[in-house]
Amino acid sequence: MLSAVSAPVVAAPTDSGVETDDSDAPKLTAPGAPYPLQQQTTPENSTNNSSDVLHENPDEVDDENELDRLLSYLSGRMNSNIGTSTLQLSQGQYDAAKAALGDDYSTSLGKYVDVQGETDEEGAGDQYETVQETQREYVDTVQEFRETQRAYRAAKQAGNDARARELARKLTQLADEGETQTATLVTTFATISNETGSDLSESQAQLESIQANISDQRDEIVALEFTDTRITVEPYDRNISFTDPLFVSGTLETANGTPVETTDARFTIGEQTIRAPIDSDGSFTFTYRPTRVPANASNLTLRYQPVNSSVYRPTQRGLPVSITQVDATAEIAVPTNSTYGYADSLAVDVLLLVDGSPVEQFPVTASLGRTRLSSSATAETGRATLDGTVPASASVGDVTIRVAPDSTTRAVSFTPVTEQVRITSEQTSLDATAQTSEGQTVVVEGALTTEDGDAVSDQPLTVRVGTRTVETTTGASGAYRTTIERPADVSTENATVTVVFDGDDTNLESTSTTVAVQHSTAGGASGNGTAEEGSLPFALLDALWVVAGAGLVGLATVVLLRRRTDDTTEVVETDSPSPSDEGVDTETPPSTESIATNALTSARELLSAGNPNDAVVVAYTGMRHSLASVADIDDSATHWEFSEQCAEAGVGDADALTTLTAGYETAAYSGRTVDTDEAEALVDTAEALVDATEAP
């Protein structure tokens, strides 16, 4: 069964580009029931329990306010996802915790960023992205900590002390990572709250509780498994350089002064790891040559890093120093008498020395013209090979390869060195197919390659039908796909598509191709798709996105529910019947009862999936359709106007309508997550109103 619900739509650019001529673009209009983004007005005698919701006359609200409402709605969806993720994490449901910040969250975030770009507000797009990345990483950290903790307990029970200590160190590392991730999330939550007025305190409290438990268990295990250590260092010359290294002499002992029982130890200092022999009294010596450390560093950290099975804890101390930068000599070599074209492999050998001594583990970079080619670090011999492929941006002719340090502020540096290589142009091949999709829309796809078959990626293409053009870009495989509207003055029978690649400013030759438009005979409605578990069954946000600049520009009709026999939910866009459809038998339209029943069923599913706001919106929509069918109510009425008109017509319980309408407004507009129990009560209210309306 199909039931249509009208929804306001907002503009956003398509992936394929922007048309240069949109005079024939369809203007979407349709009457229908309210939707979360429609402007709302509260009647004087209506009760509103949501103090955070704005009420303004739809005719008096400007585009900026519309966009602010949409930002608030999208923010509320993401806040709900964050809360669901945190709750699932606290219950040990790791997959569900990550899924809550998966595709649905990404969709909301992408659209939030699009709308944010159309407003003067800074918004919280970056912060919401940080939360998604960091909290998903934190879920992995918590899961790994719990799994490692179980393995640790098993090792202890088996009497495998060495393995238990290895796992204890892993637990320490994971707990430290968790503390860093939690701190990032708490700070980001605060920024989101300041920018959007959201309340993420519950999610913050749950995260802090989870991490406090992990940190406490880490501390208990560390105290049980390890012995504290300390480093003492004898006086040394603080003035150091690569040619005048630091000589470190000291003692490694436990906190009570007993020498550490080991024959050698691993130390880290600056950017290097050094293994040094340990005498029976705990004494050690080693030499350190500064290379990658900043030349202006005034203090180096000397850290003892025991092996994982050791009974000793790491320890560290600071070493004040004064570093003098040293200039190295770099030599490079490239194959001679060779020419290179697009995507050809190119390797550069580098040797880095200071007074004949190799400089190891020093980062160097190679660039070809203005394009970075490769980077690497030198080996113990001071050598490195930098290899990459010739990019399209490398100019034809003699081009400079330049090898330079990745930074000029390190303890060692060198003057960049260059060589010349010859770049030749490459012929290209462009193929295309064009097929009508629906109406005047033409789907164009193909690939751009070299004559040798190498994919040409990330290059702009121009697609033209008549006087209309769109821009698109090739992907990693050289493929592209876009859509373009056929102008009204281009006949269906004679339509052709021209695709052009302009190779100016590249080493690729220009090319183009023209193909006839093929006419699709495939049946079936466009836009079909199955709703993801836990998402709105009628693709709530996807229905909003229609290209038209910055404002809300109209209404689009979307199908609310189409139940299959396997109880999945299908999303289908529908259009008004065309003149050619008149007189043709069509599927019997769904009954009002089935529409409301399906809506309420979907609302229950959304509740179970942890989406209370969406559940309330869907339940309200089903209720409204049911009540509107028995009363002469204006389809374009706002939700408060609808409630008032129902009361005047004697349709539905007035108090129940007021409660549900206020709850709907909160779920759709306030940006806060509706409590699950509150959402369930609102769905019950919607169901009671529907049952009373449909009762004989």
C-alpha positions as CSV (number, residue, x, y, z in Angstrom):
1,M,0.0,0.0,0.0
2,L,1.1,3.5,-0.7
3,S,0.4,6.7,1.2
4,A,1.7,10.1,0.3
5,V,3.0,12.7,2.8
6,S,4.0,16.1,1.7
7,A,7.3,17.4,3.0
8,P,9.2,20.8,2.6
9,V,12.4,20.4,0.7
10,V,15.7,22.3,1.0
11,A,18.2,22.9,-1.7
12,A,21.6,21.3,-1.9
13,P,24.1,20.8,-4.8
14,T,24.2,17.5,-6.5
15,D,27.4,15.4,-6.7
16,S,27.6,15.8,-10.4
17,G,27.8,19.6,-10.6
18,V,25.7,22.6,-11.2
19,E,23.8,23.2,-14.4
20,T,24.4,26.4,-16.3
21,D,20.9,26.6,-17.6
22,D,18.1,25.7,-15.2
23,S,15.2,27.4,-17.0
24,D,13.5,24.1,-17.6
25,A,14.1,22.7,-14.1
26,P,10.9,21.4,-12.5
27,K,9.3,23.5,-9.7
28,L,8.0,21.1,-7.1
29,T,4.7,22.0,-5.4
30,A,2.2,19.7,-3.7
31,P,-0.4,20.1,-1.0
32,G,-0.2,17.9,2.1
33,A,0.3,17.4,5.8
34,P,2.9,19.2,7.9
35,Y,6.5,18.2,8.2
36,P,9.1,19.1,10.8
37,L,10.6,21.8,8.6
38,Q,7.4,23.7,7.9
39,Q,6.9,27.0,9.7
40,Q,4.6,26.8,12.6
41,T,2.3,29.2,14.5
42,T,0.8,28.6,17.9
43,P,-2.8,29.6,18.3
44,E,-3.6,31.9,21.2
45,N,-5.6,29.3,23.0
46,S,-3.2,26.4,22.4
47,T,-1.0,24.9,25.1
48,N,2.7,24.5,24.3
49,N,4.9,22.6,26.7
50,S,8.2,23.1,24.8
51,S,9.8,26.4,25.9
52,D,12.6,25.9,23.4
53,V,10.5,25.9,20.2
54,L,10.0,28.9,18.0
55,H,6.5,29.8,16.7
56,E,6.3,32.2,13.8
57,N,3.9,33.0,11.0
58,P,5.1,31.0,7.9
59,D,4.6,34.1,5.7
60,E,6.8,36.2,7.9
61,V,9.8,33.9,8.4
62,D,12.8,34.5,6.1
63,D,15.1,31.9,4.6
64,E,17.7,32.4,7.3
65,N,15.3,31.4,10.0
66,E,14.2,28.4,7.9
67,L,17.8,27.2,7.6
68,D,18.3,27.8,11.4
69,R,15.3,25.5,12.0
70,L,16.8,22.9,9.7
71,L,20.2,23.1,11.5
72,S,18.4,22.6,14.8
73,Y,16.5,19.6,13.5
74,L,19.7,18.0,12.1
75,S,21.6,18.8,15.3
76,G,18.8,17.1,17.3
77,R,19.1,13.9,15.1
78,M,22.9,13.7,15.7
79,N,22.5,14.4,19.4
80,S,20.1,11.5,19.5
81,N,22.6,9.3,17.7
82,I,25.3,10.3,20.2
83,G,23.1,9.5,23.1
84,T,22.2,6.1,21.6
85,S,25.8,5.3,21.0
86,T,26.9,6.2,24.5
87,L,24.0,4.2,26.0
88,Q,24.8,1.2,23.9
89,L,28.5,1.5,24.9
90,S,27.6,1.6,28.6
91,Q,25.7,-1.7,28.1
92,G,28.6,-3.4,26.3
93,Q,26.9,-3.3,22.9
94,Y,29.9,-2.3,20.9
95,D,28.6,-2.9,17.4
96,A,25.4,-1.0,18.1
97,A,27.4,1.8,19.7
98,K,29.4,2.3,16.5
99,A,26.4,1.8,14.2
100,A,24.6,4.6,15.9
101,L,27.3,6.9,14.6
102,G,27.4,5.3,11.2
103,D,25.6,6.0,7.9
104,D,22.5,7.7,9.4
105,Y,24.8,10.1,11.4
106,S,27.0,10.7,8.3
107,T,23.9,11.6,6.3
108,S,22.7,14.1,8.9
109,L,26.2,15.5,9.3
110,G,26.7,16.0,5.5
111,K,23.4,17.9,5.2
112,Y,24.2,19.9,8.4
113,V,27.4,21.0,6.9
114,D,25.7,21.9,3.6
115,V,23.1,24.0,5.4
116,Q,25.7,25.5,7.7
117,G,27.5,26.8,4.6
118,E,24.4,28.7,3.6
119,T,24.1,30.6,6.9
120,D,26.1,33.3,8.7
121,E,26.5,31.1,11.7
122,E,29.7,29.1,12.5
123,G,27.7,26.0,13.5
124,A,29.2,22.9,14.9
125,G,29.8,20.8,11.8
126,D,33.5,20.2,12.6
127,Q,32.7,19.3,16.2
128,Y,30.0,16.8,15.1
129,E,32.6,15.2,12.8
130,T,35.1,15.0,15.6
131,V,32.6,13.3,17.8
132,Q,31.8,10.7,15.2
133,E,35.4,9.9,14.6
134,T,36.6,10.0,18.2
135,Q,33.6,8.2,19.8
136,R,33.8,5.4,17.3
137,E,37.5,5.1,18.1
138,Y,36.7,5.2,21.8
139,V,34.2,2.3,21.4
140,D,37.0,0.3,19.8
141,T,39.3,1.2,22.7
142,V,36.8,0.2,25.4
143,Q,36.0,-3.1,23.6
144,E,39.7,-3.9,23.3
145,F,40.3,-3.0,26.9
146,R,37.5,-5.4,28.1
147,E,38.7,-8.2,25.9
148,T,42.3,-7.7,27.0
149,Q,41.2,-7.6,30.6
150,R,39.5,-11.0,30.2
151,A,42.7,-12.4,28.6
152,Y,44.7,-10.9,31.5
153,R,42.5,-12.6,34.1
154,A,42.8,-15.9,32.2
155,A,46.6,-15.6,32.2
156,K,46.6,-14.9,35.9
157,Q,44.5,-17.9,36.6
158,A,46.7,-20.1,34.5
159,G,49.8,-18.9,36.4
160,N,51.4,-17.3,33.3
161,D,52.8,-14.3,34.9
162,A,54.9,-13.1,31.9
163,R,51.8,-13.1,29.7
164,A,49.8,-11.4,32.4
165,R,52.4,-8.6,32.6
166,E,52.3,-8.2,28.8
167,L,48.6,-7.8,28.9
168,A,48.8,-5.5,31.9
169,R,50.9,-3.1,29.8
170,K,48.4,-3.3,27.0
171,L,45.7,-2.4,29.4
172,T,47.7,0.6,30.6
173,Q,48.2,1.8,27.0
174,L,44.5,1.3,26.2
175,A,43.4,3.1,29.4
176,D,45.7,6.1,28.5
177,E,44.2,6.2,25.0
178,G,40.7,6.1,26.5
179,E,41.5,9.1,28.8
180,T,42.7,11.1,25.8
181,Q,39.7,10.2,23.7
182,T,37.3,11.0,26.6
183,A,38.9,14.3,27.2
184,T,38.5,15.2,23.5
185,L,34.8,14.2,23.5
186,V,34.0,16.1,26.7
187,T,35.6,19.3,25.2
188,T,33.8,18.8,21.9
189,F,30.5,18.2,23.7
190,A,30.9,21.5,25.4
191,T,31.6,23.3,22.1
192,I,28.6,21.8,20.5
193,S,26.4,22.8,23.5
194,N,27.7,26.4,23.2
195,E,27.2,26.6,19.4
196,T,23.8,24.9,19.2
197,G,22.2,25.1,22.7
198,S,22.1,21.3,22.9
199,D,22.3,19.4,26.1
200,L,24.8,16.5,25.9
201,S,25.4,16.3,29.7
202,E,23.9,12.8,29.9
203,S,26.1,11.5,27.2
204,Q,29.1,13.2,28.9
205,A,28.3,11.7,32.3
206,Q,28.0,8.2,30.8
207,L,31.4,8.5,29.0
208,E,33.1,9.8,32.1
209,S,31.7,7.0,34.2
210,I,32.9,4.4,31.7
211,Q,36.4,5.9,31.6
212,A,36.6,6.2,35.4
213,N,35.9,2.5,35.7
214,I,38.6,1.7,33.1
215,S,41.2,4.0,34.8
216,D,40.5,2.5,38.2
217,Q,40.9,-1.0,37.0
218,R,44.1,0.0,35.2
219,D,45.5,1.5,38.4
220,E,44.7,-1.7,40.4
221,I,46.4,-4.0,37.9
222,V,49.5,-1.8,37.6
223,A,49.9,-1.7,41.4
224,L,49.6,-5.5,41.5
225,E,51.9,-6.3,38.6
226,F,54.8,-3.8,38.4
227,T,57.6,-2.3,40.4
228,D,58.3,1.4,40.2
229,T,61.7,2.5,38.8
230,R,63.8,5.7,38.5
231,I,66.7,7.0,36.5
232,T,69.6,9.0,37.9
233,V,72.0,10.8,35.5
234,E,75.6,12.0,36.2
235,P,76.6,15.6,35.2
236,Y,77.0,16.1,31.4
237,D,77.9,18.7,28.8
238,R,74.6,20.3,27.8
239,N,75.9,21.9,24.6
240,I,75.3,19.3,21.9
241,S,74.9,18.8,18.1
242,F,75.1,16.0,15.6
243,T,78.9,16.4,15.5
244,D,79.2,16.9,19.3
245,P,76.9,14.3,20.7
246,L,75.4,13.9,24.2
247,F,77.2,11.4,26.4
248,V,74.7,10.0,29.0
249,S,75.9,8.1,32.1
250,G,73.6,7.1,34.8
251,T,71.9,4.4,36.9
252,L,68.6,2.5,36.5
253,E,67.1,1.4,39.8
254,T,63.9,0.7,41.6
255,A,62.1,3.3,43.7
256,N,63.8,2.0,46.9
257,G,67.3,2.2,45.4
258,T,67.8,-1.5,44.3
259,P,69.4,-1.9,40.9
260,V,67.1,-3.1,38.2
261,E,67.8,-6.7,37.4
262,T,68.4,-6.8,33.7
263,T,71.4,-7.0,31.4
264,D,70.3,-4.3,28.9
265,A,67.6,-1.7,28.7
266,R,65.7,0.2,26.1
267,F,65.8,4.0,26.4
268,T,64.1,6.6,24.2
269,I,65.5,10.1,24.0
270,G,64.4,12.8,21.7
271,E,63.3,11.0,18.6
272,Q,65.5,7.9,18.9
273,T,65.4,4.5,20.6
274,I,68.7,3.3,22.1
275,R,69.5,-0.1,23.7
276,A,72.2,0.1,26.3
277,P,73.9,-2.6,28.5
278,I,73.1,-2.5,32.2
279,D,75.8,-3.4,34.8
280,S,75.0,-5.4,37.9
281,D,74.9,-2.1,39.9
282,G,72.3,-0.7,37.4
283,S,74.8,1.7,35.7
284,F,74.7,2.4,32.0
285,T,76.2,4.7,29.3
286,F,75.3,5.6,25.7
287,T,75.8,8.3,23.1
288,Y,73.0,10.4,21.5
289,R,73.3,12.4,18.3
290,P,70.4,14.8,17.7
291,T,69.0,14.7,14.2
292,R,65.2,15.1,14.0
293,V,64.6,16.9,17.3
294,P,64.0,20.6,16.9
295,A,67.1,22.7,17.0
296,N,65.6,25.1,19.5
297,A,64.7,22.3,22.0
298,S,65.9,23.1,25.5
299,N,65.0,19.9,27.2
300,L,65.0,16.2,26.1
301,T,63.0,13.4,27.7
302,L,65.0,10.3,28.7
303,R,62.6,7.4,29.2
304,Y,63.2,3.8,30.3
305,Q,60.9,1.5,28.3
306,P,61.0,-2.1,29.7
307,V,59.9,-5.1,27.6
308,N,56.3,-6.1,27.9
309,S,57.1,-9.1,30.1
310,S,59.2,-7.2,32.6
311,V,58.1,-6.6,36.2
312,Y,59.3,-3.0,36.0
313,R,57.3,0.1,35.2
314,P,58.5,2.7,32.7
315,T,60.1,5.9,34.1
316,Q,61.5,9.1,32.7
317,R,63.3,12.3,33.5
318,G,64.2,15.5,31.7
319,L,67.7,16.5,30.4
320,P,68.3,20.2,29.8
321,V,70.3,20.8,26.6
322,S,71.4,23.5,24.1
323,I,71.4,22.2,20.5
324,T,73.4,23.7,17.6
325,Q,72.0,23.0,14.1
326,V,74.4,21.2,11.7
327,D,74.2,21.3,7.9
328,A,74.4,18.0,6.1
329,T,75.3,17.3,2.4
330,A,72.6,15.7,0.2
331,E,73.3,13.9,-3.0
332,I,70.6,12.6,-5.4
333,A,70.5,10.5,-8.5
334,V,67.8,9.9,-11.1
335,P,67.9,7.7,-14.2
336,T,69.5,9.7,-17.1
337,N,68.4,10.0,-20.7
338,S,64.9,9.0,-19.8
339,T,61.5,10.6,-20.5
340,Y,58.4,10.2,-18.4
341,G,54.7,10.5,-19.1
342,Y,51.5,10.5,-17.0
343,A,51.4,7.7,-14.4
344,D,55.0,6.6,-15.1
345,S,57.0,5.5,-12.1
346,L,59.8,7.8,-11.1
347,A,62.5,7.0,-8.4
348,V,65.0,9.3,-6.8
349,D,68.0,8.0,-4.7
350,V,69.2,10.2,-1.9
351,L,72.4,10.1,0.3
352,L,72.6,12.3,3.4
353,L,76.0,12.8,5.2
354,V,77.6,15.1,7.8
355,D,81.4,15.1,7.4
356,G,81.2,11.6,5.9
357,S,78.9,10.2,8.6
358,P,75.5,8.9,7.5
359,V,72.4,10.7,8.9
360,E,69.9,8.0,9.7
361,Q,66.1,8.2,10.2
362,F,66.0,11.7,8.8
363,P,62.8,12.6,6.8
364,V,63.2,13.9,3.3
365,T,60.7,14.8,0.6
366,A,60.8,14.9,-3.2
367,S,58.7,17.1,-5.4
368,L,58.2,17.1,-9.2
369,G,57.5,20.7,-10.3
370,R,54.8,22.0,-7.9
371,T,53.6,18.5,-6.9
372,R,54.8,16.5,-4.0
373,L,56.1,13.2,-5.3
374,S,57.1,11.1,-2.3
375,S,58.6,11.2,1.2
376,S,60.7,8.8,3.3
377,A,63.3,8.6,6.0
378,T,66.9,7.6,5.6
379,A,68.3,4.2,6.6
380,E,71.3,3.6,8.8
381,T,73.5,4.2,5.7
382,G,72.0,7.6,5.2
383,R,70.3,6.5,2.0
384,A,66.6,6.7,1.0
385,T,64.7,6.0,-2.2
386,L,61.8,8.3,-3.0
387,D,59.5,7.0,-5.6
388,G,56.1,8.0,-7.0
389,T,54.2,8.4,-10.3
390,V,54.1,11.4,-12.6
391,P,50.9,13.4,-11.9
392,A,48.8,15.1,-14.6
393,S,49.8,18.5,-13.2
394,A,53.5,18.0,-14.2
395,S,54.2,20.3,-17.1
396,V,55.4,19.0,-20.5
397,G,59.1,19.6,-21.0
398,D,62.0,19.8,-18.6
399,V,60.7,19.6,-15.0
400,T,62.7,20.0,-11.8
401,I,62.9,17.2,-9.3
402,R,63.6,18.8,-5.9
403,V,64.7,16.9,-2.7
404,A,64.5,18.8,0.5
405,P,64.2,18.2,4.3
406,D,60.7,18.0,5.5
407,S,61.5,20.8,8.0
408,T,64.4,23.3,8.2
409,T,64.1,23.6,12.0
410,R,65.6,20.2,13.0
411,A,69.0,19.6,14.6
412,V,70.2,18.6,11.1
413,S,69.2,20.3,7.9
414,F,70.5,20.6,4.3
415,T,70.2,22.8,1.3
416,P,67.6,21.3,-1.2
417,V,69.1,19.7,-4.3
418,T,67.6,19.4,-7.8
419,E,67.8,17.5,-11.0
420,Q,65.9,17.8,-14.3
421,V,63.7,15.2,-16.0
422,R,61.8,15.4,-19.3
423,I,58.0,15.0,-19.2
424,T,56.1,14.2,-22.4
425,S,52.5,14.5,-23.2
426,E,50.1,11.5,-23.2
427,Q,47.2,11.0,-25.6
428,T,43.9,10.3,-23.9
429,S,40.7,8.3,-24.7
430,L,37.3,9.2,-23.5
431,D,34.2,7.0,-23.8
432,A,30.6,7.7,-22.8
433,T,27.1,6.3,-22.8
434,A,24.0,8.3,-22.4
435,Q,20.5,7.1,-21.5
436,T,17.3,8.7,-20.5
437,S,16.3,8.0,-16.9
438,E,12.9,9.7,-16.4
439,G,11.3,12.7,-18.0
440,Q,14.1,14.8,-19.5
441,T,16.9,13.5,-17.3
442,V,19.8,11.9,-19.1
443,V,22.3,9.7,-17.2
444,V,25.8,10.0,-18.7
445,E,28.7,7.8,-17.7
446,G,32.0,6.6,-19.0
447,A,35.8,6.7,-18.3
448,L,38.8,8.8,-19.2
449,T,42.1,6.8,-19.8
450,T,45.4,7.3,-21.5
451,E,46.0,5.5,-24.8
452,D,48.0,2.9,-22.8
453,G,44.9,2.2,-20.7
454,D,46.0,4.0,-17.5
455,A,43.1,5.5,-15.5
456,V,43.0,9.3,-15.5
457,S,41.7,10.3,-12.1
458,D,40.5,13.6,-10.5
459,Q,40.2,15.5,-13.8
460,P,37.3,17.8,-14.7
461,L,35.0,17.0,-17.6
462,T,32.3,19.1,-19.3
463,V,29.1,17.4,-20.3
464,R,26.8,19.1,-22.8
465,V,23.4,18.6,-24.2
466,G,22.4,21.4,-26.6
467,T,23.1,24.6,-24.8
468,R,23.0,23.1,-21.4
469,T,26.2,21.9,-19.6
470,V,27.2,20.4,-16.3
471,E,30.7,19.7,-14.8
472,T,31.8,16.4,-13.3
473,T,35.1,14.9,-12.2
474,T,36.7,11.5,-12.9
475,G,37.1,9.1,-10.0
476,A,40.1,7.0,-8.9
477,S,39.4,4.5,-11.7
478,G,39.0,7.2,-14.3
479,A,35.2,6.6,-14.3
480,Y,32.6,9.3,-14.1
481,R,28.8,9.5,-13.9
482,T,26.5,12.4,-13.9
483,T,23.0,13.5,-14.9
484,I,21.9,16.4,-17.1
485,E,18.4,17.7,-18.1
486,R,17.6,17.7,-21.8
487,P,16.6,21.2,-22.9
488,A,13.1,21.5,-24.2
489,D,14.3,22.7,-27.6
490,V,16.3,19.4,-28.1
491,S,14.1,16.6,-29.4
492,T,14.1,13.2,-27.8
493,E,14.9,11.4,-31.1
494,N,17.9,13.5,-32.1
495,A,19.4,14.2,-28.6
496,T,23.2,13.8,-28.3
497,V,25.6,14.2,-25.5
498,T,29.1,15.6,-25.8
499,V,31.7,15.0,-23.1
500,V,34.9,17.2,-23.2
501,F,38.2,16.9,-21.4
502,D,40.4,20.0,-21.6
503,G,44.0,19.0,-21.1
504,D,45.3,22.6,-20.7
505,D,47.8,23.0,-17.8
506,T,48.4,19.2,-17.7
507,N,50.6,16.7,-19.6
508,L,47.4,15.0,-21.0
509,E,46.1,15.8,-24.4
510,S,42.5,17.1,-24.8
511,T,39.8,14.9,-26.1
512,S,36.1,14.7,-26.5
513,T,33.3,12.3,-27.6
514,T,29.7,12.7,-28.8
515,V,27.1,9.9,-28.4
516,A,23.4,9.6,-29.1
517,V,21.1,9.4,-26.1
518,Q,19.6,6.0,-25.7
519,H,16.0,5.7,-24.5
520,S,15.4,3.6,-21.5
521,T,12.5,1.0,-21.6
522,A,13.0,-0.2,-18.1
523,G,10.0,0.0,-15.9
524,G,9.5,0.7,-12.2
525,A,9.4,3.7,-10.1
526,S,12.5,5.7,-9.6
527,G,14.0,6.4,-6.2
528,N,13.2,3.0,-4.7
529,G,15.2,1.9,-1.8
530,T,14.9,0.0,1.4
531,A,15.1,2.0,4.7
532,E,18.1,1.2,6.9
533,E,17.3,-0.3,10.2
534,G,16.5,2.4,12.7
535,S,16.1,5.2,10.2
536,L,12.9,6.9,9.1
537,P,11.0,4.6,6.7
538,F,10.3,7.4,4.3
539,A,13.9,8.7,4.0
540,L,13.1,11.8,6.1
541,L,16.2,13.8,5.2
542,D,16.6,12.6,1.6
543,A,13.2,14.0,0.8
544,L,14.4,17.4,1.8
545,W,17.2,17.9,-0.6
546,V,16.3,19.6,-3.9
547,V,18.7,22.0,-5.6
548,A,17.6,25.7,-5.4
549,G,20.3,27.8,-3.7
550,A,20.0,28.6,0.0
551,G,16.3,28.6,0.8
552,L,13.4,26.3,1.4
553,V,11.6,26.4,-1.9
554,G,8.6,24.1,-2.0
555,L,7.1,20.8,-1.2
556,A,7.9,17.3,-2.5
557,T,5.6,14.4,-2.2
558,V,7.2,11.2,-0.8
559,V,5.7,7.9,-0.1
560,L,5.4,7.2,3.6
561,L,5.1,3.4,3.7
562,R,5.0,0.5,1.3
563,R,4.9,-2.7,3.2
564,R,6.2,-5.8,1.5
565,T,5.3,-9.3,2.4
566,D,8.7,-9.7,4.0
567,D,7.8,-6.7,6.3
568,T,10.5,-4.4,5.0
569,T,9.9,-0.8,4.3
570,E,10.4,0.7,0.8
571,V,10.9,4.3,0.0
572,V,9.4,5.5,-3.3
573,E,9.0,8.9,-4.8
574,T,5.7,9.6,-6.6
575,D,4.6,12.3,-9.0
576,S,1.2,13.5,-10.0
577,P,-0.3,11.4,-12.9
578,S,0.7,12.7,-16.3
579,P,-1.9,13.4,-18.9
580,S,-0.8,10.2,-20.7
581,D,-1.8,8.2,-17.6
582,E,-5.4,9.3,-17.7
583,G,-7.8,6.5,-18.4
584,V,-5.2,3.8,-17.5
585,D,-6.0,1.4,-14.7
586,T,-3.8,2.0,-11.7
587,E,-3.3,0.3,-8.4
588,T,-6.1,0.9,-5.9
589,P,-5.1,3.7,-3.6
590,P,-4.4,2.7,0.0
591,S,-7.1,3.1,2.6
592,T,-6.7,5.8,5.3
593,E,-6.8,3.0,7.9
594,S,-3.9,1.2,6.3
595,I,-1.8,4.4,6.1
596,A,-2.3,5.2,9.7
597,T,-1.7,1.6,10.8
598,N,1.6,1.4,8.8
599,A,2.7,4.7,10.2
600,L,2.1,3.6,13.8
601,T,3.8,0.3,13.2
602,S,6.9,2.1,11.8
603,A,6.8,4.4,14.8
604,R,7.0,1.4,17.1
605,E,10.0,0.0,15.1
606,L,11.7,3.4,15.4
607,L,11.2,3.3,19.1
608,S,12.8,-0.2,19.3
609,A,15.7,1.0,17.2
610,G,16.4,3.9,19.6
611,N,15.1,6.8,17.5
612,P,12.4,8.4,19.7
613,N,12.3,11.7,17.8
614,D,11.7,10.0,14.5
615,A,9.1,7.8,16.1
616,V,7.1,10.8,17.3
617,V,7.2,12.5,13.9
618,V,6.0,9.3,12.1
619,A,3.2,8.6,14.6
620,Y,2.0,12.2,14.4
621,T,2.0,12.0,10.6
622,G,-0.2,8.8,10.7
623,M,-2.5,10.4,13.2
624,R,-2.9,13.5,11.1
625,H,-3.7,11.6,8.0
626,S,-6.4,9.6,9.9
627,L,-8.1,12.6,11.5
628,A,-7.9,14.7,8.3
629,S,-9.9,12.1,6.4
630,V,-13.0,12.6,8.6
631,A,-13.0,16.4,8.7
632,D,-12.8,19.2,6.3
633,I,-9.3,20.4,7.3
634,D,-6.9,22.6,5.3
635,D,-4.1,20.4,4.1
636,S,-1.6,23.2,4.3
637,A,-2.4,24.0,8.0
638,T,0.5,24.0,10.4
639,H,0.4,21.5,13.2
640,W,-1.1,23.9,15.7
641,E,-3.6,25.1,13.1
642,F,-4.5,21.5,12.4
643,S,-5.1,20.8,16.1
644,E,-7.3,23.9,16.4
645,Q,-9.4,23.0,13.4
646,C,-9.9,19.4,14.7
647,A,-11.1,20.9,18.0
648,E,-13.5,23.2,16.1
649,A,-14.8,20.2,14.1
650,G,-15.1,18.0,17.1
651,V,-12.7,15.5,15.7
652,G,-10.4,13.7,18.3
653,D,-9.9,14.4,21.9
654,A,-8.7,18.0,22.3
655,D,-6.4,17.4,25.3
656,A,-4.8,14.4,23.6
657,L,-4.3,16.4,20.4
658,T,-2.7,19.3,22.3
659,T,-0.3,16.8,24.0
660,L,0.7,15.1,20.8
661,T,1.1,18.3,18.9
662,A,3.4,19.8,21.5
663,G,5.4,16.6,21.6
664,Y,5.6,16.5,17.8
665,E,6.9,20.1,17.8
666,T,9.5,19.3,20.4
667,A,10.7,16.2,18.5
668,A,10.9,18.0,15.2
669,Y,12.1,21.4,16.2
670,S,13.7,21.8,19.6
671,G,17.0,20.0,18.8
672,R,16.8,17.9,22.0
673,T,16.3,14.2,22.2
674,V,12.9,13.2,23.4
675,D,13.0,10.8,26.4
676,T,12.2,7.2,25.3
677,D,9.3,6.9,27.8
678,E,7.9,10.2,26.7
679,A,8.1,9.2,23.0
680,E,6.4,5.9,23.8
681,A,3.6,7.8,25.5
682,L,3.2,10.1,22.6
683,V,3.0,7.2,20.1
684,D,0.3,5.6,22.4
685,T,-1.6,8.9,22.3
686,A,-1.4,9.0,18.5
687,E,-2.6,5.4,18.3
688,A,-5.5,6.2,20.7
689,L,-6.6,9.1,18.5
690,V,-6.4,6.9,15.4
691,D,-8.4,4.1,17.0
692,A,-11.1,6.6,18.2
693,T,-11.4,8.1,14.7
694,E,-11.6,4.7,13.0
695,A,-14.0,3.1,15.5
696,P,-17.4,2.3,13.9
